[in-house]
Amino acid sequence: MVLLQIIFAGMETSGAVRARVKEGAEKVERSHGRIASCQVVEKVPNHHGGLLETRIHMTMPGDLEVNIGRHHD
């Protein structure tokens, strides 16, 4: 299993969101098993109109890094 860290910023911890993130991380790991670690930050945006802001940081062997950011409307 990939080292997974889930951070909730500006919001209470959500079991449903945690389960969905874990499910997604497991799916990525099955497809691309070379992931060393994955950090996911779920944040309530400071502005109106968005539900959650998600930031993902993954590391892989060979000093490779992937950073993804997304606003969910």
ChimeraX attribute file (.defattr): number of C-alpha atoms within 10 A of each C-alpha:
attribute: neighborCount
match mode: 1-to-1
recipient: residues
	/A:1	11
	/A:2	15
	/A:3	12
	/A:4	15
	/A:5	15
	/A:6	16
	/A:7	15
	/A:8	16
	/A:9	13
	/A:10	11
	/A:11	12
	/A:12	9
	/A:13	13
	/A:14	11
	/A:15	9
	/A:16	9
	/A:17	13
	/A:18	17
	/A:19	11
	/A:20	12
	/A:21	18
	/A:22	16
	/A:23	12
	/A:24	12
	/A:25	21
	/A:26	16
	/A:27	12
	/A:28	14
	/A:29	15
	/A:30	12
	/A:31	10
	/A:32	10
	/A:33	13
	/A:34	13
	/A:35	21
	/A:36	16
	/A:37	17
	/A:38	19
	/A:39	16
	/A:40	22
	/A:41	17
	/A:42	23
	/A:43	18
	/A:44	18
	/A:45	17
	/A:46	9
	/A:47	7
	/A:48	8
	/A:49	10
	/A:50	12
	/A:51	13
	/A:52	16
	/A:53	17
	/A:54	18
	/A:55	16
	/A:56	16
	/A:57	15
	/A:58	18
	/A:59	17
	/A:60	15
	/A:61	10
	/A:62	6
	/A:63	6
	/A:64	10
	/A:65	14
	/A:66	11
	/A:67	12
	/A:68	10
	/A:69	11
	/A:70	11
	/A:71	15
	/A:72	11
	/A:73	9
